[in-house]
């Protein structure tokens, strides 16, 4: 499997394209990202200085399934978000019509850092059923 990564630095307008990443480096990248430092710096910044919440996107280039994970500071606690993008056949008009949506997106909010890790590990293993069940 071939993966790519990008990162949203809260204080930079442009998304940082990391590019191709080996699957055994994905968890290391996630763990080494200074999430708490970004949140602390954001707490002390003016709104106009912040463009995004710190976010990491990982995509399986072979099947176009990807996760974007992000964190905010919610009254002193980290609150994580997971966005799951994938191609999906979507039913329309009461199921009478179907259309492929190549960027179908679902999300889950208020999850823990461990939940994020489980989902990233599922993406790395290509356990798409786990992701479908977890991120509805």
Residue pairs with C-beta under 8 A, 6 or more apart in sequence:
1 23
1 60
1 61
1 62
1 124
1 126
2 20
2 60
2 61
2 62
3 20
3 21
3 22
3 23
3 26
3 58
3 59
3 60
3 61
3 124
4 17
4 18
4 19
4 20
4 21
4 58
4 59
4 61
5 18
5 19
5 21
5 26
5 29
5 56
5 57
5 58
5 59
6 15
6 16
6 17
6 18
6 56
6 57
7 15
7 16
7 18
7 33
7 54
7 55
7 56
7 57
8 15
8 16
8 51
8 52
8 53
8 54
8 55
8 56
8 57
8 70
9 16
9 38
9 52
9 54
10 38
10 41
10 42
10 50
10 51
10 52
10 53
10 54
11 41
11 45
11 49
11 50
11 51
12 51
13 51
18 29
21 29
21 58
23 124
26 58
26 120
26 123
26 124
27 117
27 120
27 121
27 124
29 56
30 56
30 69
30 116
30 117
30 120
33 54
33 56
35 54
35 71
35 78
36 78
38 54
38 71
39 54
39 71
39 72
39 73
39 78
42 50
42 53
42 73
43 73
52 70
53 70
53 71
53 72
53 81
54 70
54 71
55 68
55 69
55 70
56 68
56 69
56 70
57 66
57 67
57 68
57 69
58 66
58 67
58 120
58 123
59 65
59 66
59 67
59 85
60 66
60 123
60 126
63 86
63 87
63 126
63 128
64 85
64 86
64 87
64 102
65 84
65 85
65 86
65 87
65 123
65 126
65 128
65 131
66 84
66 85
66 86
66 123
67 82
67 83
67 84
67 85
67 119
67 120
67 123
67 131
68 82
68 83
68 85
69 80
69 81
69 82
69 83
69 116
69 119
69 120
70 80
70 81
70 83
71 78
71 79
71 80
71 81
71 113
72 78
72 79
72 81
73 79
78 113
79 109
79 110
80 110
80 111
80 112
80 113
80 115
80 116
81 107
81 108
81 109
81 110
81 111
82 107
82 108
82 111
82 115
82 116
82 119
82 134
82 135
83 105
83 106
83 107
83 135
84 105
84 106
84 107
84 119
84 131
84 135
85 103
85 104
85 105
86 104
86 128
86 131
87 100
87 101
87 102
87 103
87 104
88 100
88 101
88 104
89 98
89 99
89 100
89 101
90 98
90 99
90 100
90 101
90 104
91 97
91 98
92 98
92 99
106 135
106 136
107 135
108 115
108 134
108 135
108 136
115 134
118 130
118 134
119 130
119 131
119 134
119 135
122 128
122 130
122 131
122 134
123 131
